[in-house]
Amino acid sequence: MPTAYITHSDFYKHLTPTGHPEQVDRLRVIEDALAKPNFDTLLRISAPVGTMDQVELCHPQEYVLKIKNACPSHGYVNLDGDTHVSVGSFDAAMRAVGGVCSAIDLVMGGEAYNAFCATRPPGHHAETNKSMGFCLFGTVSIGAKYAIRKYGLSRIAIIDFDVHHGNGTQDLVWNDPNIMFVTSQQIPLWPGTGEVSEIGAHNNVINLPLKPYSSGAELMAAYQHSIFPKLAVYKPEILLISAGFDAHINDPLANLNFSTEDFKDITKMLCEFADNHCHGRVVSTLEGGYDLPSLADSVAAHVNVLMEHAK
């Protein structure tokens, strides 16, 4: 089976002000990287528009309509100091939701072995009733709850290696006994959450704070010694990855020292775990990563490993 690659031109229509780190060019450099011949075997899928039923798995209808109605007919509107919407932002966010749900359908239906969703805006900072940190809807959390509802899954693991804590995902899955959330992040750093003491209502949240200038090797050691044994006991039926690449040493928004090779090795570890414990089922979706050359290289390395594991 192939690796699915899900994206759409609507993601270019979510516009942010000049100089904003979450920019259209993020998607352009990823598209360029994955257009090379070694990625020709990807199963390329256009992300469908997500449904209100899907979004409402995590967000109340009033909040969804608030985001929709905030989008201007031209220019930008600031939802907070970091998060902006333009005329195409709601459609892009809805396709991000549809993209991850489509990826889950492809993997669960046996049409793809695993999948990567190149979508924007990102999602892991969006809380139940609050947009923040460039994020509008909690894409990966919606995907998890969609998999529970549609396929009757009862043990889903979300892995988040973005440099910033996925406070939104944590909020959205905090009370869900069917979802385990494992997240590593630089501490101290915005948004100021992600301490070890934050464990979820059902001991279903594992936070791995990393000190500034930590390397990828330190994260991988923590996974080998602590996380994978716990995940093995949990026996997830699918892994969902919030794939943020802003822990890269070249990224301007934080201070971790990951290399492109580290992202390759982290992905390999996760895929090997999935091969051994959940039939290789992995759905990854883009979160952060703001140094464009490093983002392109890291996504290419990440997707290449997914393809190597596809059977």
N, C-alpha and C positions, 0 to 999 in steps of 0.2 A: 504494500500500500504506500501511497505517496505522502509527503508532507504538504498540507494545505497552507496556502498563503492568501490571507483575506485582507483586502483593502478596497478603497473606492475613491473616485475623483472628488466626491463631496467633502472629503477630509481637507482638501485644499481650500475650501470655501469658509472654513473657520479661521477668520483673520484676527490677528492681534496687532497692537500698535508697533510701530517701528522700534526695533531694539529689544522687543520682548523675547525672552529666551524660548518660549513655547511657540515657535514660528513655523510657517508653512514649509520652510526649507528643511526642517527635520524630516518630513516625509519625502521630500525630493531626493535627499541624499540616500535614504533607505531604498527608494525605488531604483536609483542608479546602481547601488551596490548589488541589489538582487536581480538586476537585468543582465548580469554577466552570465556567460555560457554555463558555468558550473551550477547555476540555479535553474536551468531549463526544465528540469523534471518536476519542479514545484507545481502543485495543483492550484492554479490561480483562480480565485473566486472573488466576485464582486460582493461586498458586504451589503446585505439587504437592510431595509429600514426596520429598526426595532419597533415593537408594538407597545402600546400603552400598558397592556397586561404584563409584558416583560419588565418594563421600567418600574411599574408599581409593585413588583416583587420586593423592591427596596425603598422606593420613594413614594410618598402620598401624591395623589393626583394634583392637589393644590400646588405642591412644590414644582411638579413637572410643568404645569401651566404657567407658573410664575417665571420659570426659565424661558419658556417659549415666548411669553409676552414681553420679556425684557429685551429680546433681540430686536435691534433697530432696523429700519429700512435702509440705512446707510451709516457709515462710520462705525464707531464702537460705543459700547456702554460698559462701564466699570461696575462689576458686581461687588468687588472688594479691591484692595490695593494690588492684587496679583491677577485676578480672574476677570477676563473680558469676554464679551460676546459681540458678534457682528451678525449681519443678516443671515449668514449660512451656518451659524453655530449650532442652532437647535437640530437642524437636519444632520449635521456631522455627528453630534452627540447621539442622536437616535441610530445612526448607522453604526457607531461604535458598539452600541448595545446589540444591534442586529448581527454585527460581525462576530462577536464572541459567542452569541447563541447559535449562529450558523456553524461556527467552528466546533462547538460541542456536538451539534447534530452530525457533522461529518465524522468526527472521531467515534462517537457512540454508535453511529450507524455503519461503521466499518468501511466508509468511503475514503477515509484518510487515517493514517497511523497516528499522526500528531498534527499540530497546527500552530501557526504564528499569525497574529492579527496586527497589522500596521495601521493603527487607528489613532485619531486625535479628535477632540481633546482627550487627555488622559483621564483616569477615573479614581485613583485610589485615595484621594483626599476628600472626595465628596461624601458628606455625611447625610443622614436621613433627610434633613430639612435644610441643608446648608451647602452651597458651593464654596470651594476654596482651593487655593494652590493650583490654579489652572484647570480644575476639574469641575464638571457639571453633574454627571451621573456616575454612580459606583459600578463601573462596567464589569469588573471581574466578580464582584459580589452578586450582581444580577445574574451573571453566567452560572455561578454556583447554585443559586436558588432555582434557576431555570432547570438545571440538570436534576435537581432534587424533584421538582414538580413533574417534569416530562418523563424522566427515566426511572424515577423511584429510587435514586441513589440515596444512601444514608451516611456516607463517609467521604467527604470531599476535603482535600487539602489545598489551601491557597498558599503559595510561596511567593514572598515579595522581597526582592533584593535591591529595590530602589534605595538611594542614599537617604531619602526622607521617609520618615515613618508614615505608613499607610493608615493614618488616623481614620479616614473615611471607611476603609474596609473593616477596620477594627470595630468601629461603631455599628456598621451594618450587620456584622456576624456575631457580635458580642453575646447575644442571647440565643444563638442557634447551635444546638447540640450536634447537628449534622455536618458542621463545617469547622475544620481546624485551620487556624490562621498562623502561619510562621513568618515572621518578618524581622529582617535585619536592617539597621539604620544607624547613621552617625548620631551620637549623643555627646554633647549638646548640639542641637540644630533645630531649626524650624521643622515641624510645628510645635515642638516642645513636649510631645508625648512619646510613648514607646519604651517605658521603663520595664524592667523585669517583673515588677509587681503587678503589671497590668495583664491579667490572666484570663479574662472572659468569665461569663456567668457559669460556664460548665468546664472550666479549666481547658478551654478550647483555643486560647490565644497564647502563643509563645513569642516573646520579644527578645531579640538579640541585639542589645546596644553595642555599638562599636565606637571606640575612641577615635578622635581625629587622627588621620594618617595611618589608620589600620590598613593592612594589605588584604588582598583576596585570599591569601593562604590562611590568614587567621579566621576568616569566615568559613572556609572549607574545613578547617580543623574542628570548628564548633559543630558543623553539620555532621561530620564523621563521628564525633565523640558523644554528641548530645541529641541532635535533631533526628538523624536517621533511625536510631534505636526507638525513639518515641513514635515516629511515623510508622515504623514496622509493626509496632503494637497496635497502632490505630487502624492500620490496613485500609488506606484510602482506595477508593474505586476510580479516582481520576485526580491528576495534579493540574491545578490552574496556576499559572505563573504571572505575577505582575512584574514584567521585565523592564525595570528601570536601569538605565546604563549611566546614570549620573554619579555613581561611585567611582567612575574612571578618574585616574590621576589628573587628566587634562580638563575635567569638567569645571566650569567656573562657579558653580553654585554650592560646592561643598569641599570637603577636605579629606576624602578617603583616597587610597593609593592603589586602586584596582587597575589592572592592565587588561587589554583586549584578551590576552591569553587566559586571564583569570575568569572572564565571563565564559570563555569556551569551556574551561574546566568545570565551572559551576554547573553549566548546562549539561555537560557530560555526566556529572554526578547525579543530577536530577533525572535525566533520561535513564540511566542505569537503574536507579531506584524504581522508576516507573515500569521498566521492562520486567523487573523481578517481582513487583508487588501489585501492579494495576494494569497489566496487559499493555504497557507502553503508552497508556492514555495521557497525553500532555497537551494542554491548550495554553499557549502563551500570548499575552497581549502587551503592547507597548505602553510603558508609563513614561518615566523621565529619560534624560540624556540630552545635554544641551551644547556640548562641543561637537560640532557637526562632523568633522573627520573621525573622531573617536566613536561617535554614535554609529556612523555608517559601518566602520570596521567591526564594532562589537555586535551589531545586529547581524551582520554577515556571518560572523563566527558562531553566534547563537543559532541561527537558522541552519547553518552547515551541519552542526551537531544533530539538530532535529532530523535532518535528512539522512545522516549516517545511521540513525537508529530506526528510521522507517523501514518496515519489512513488508 
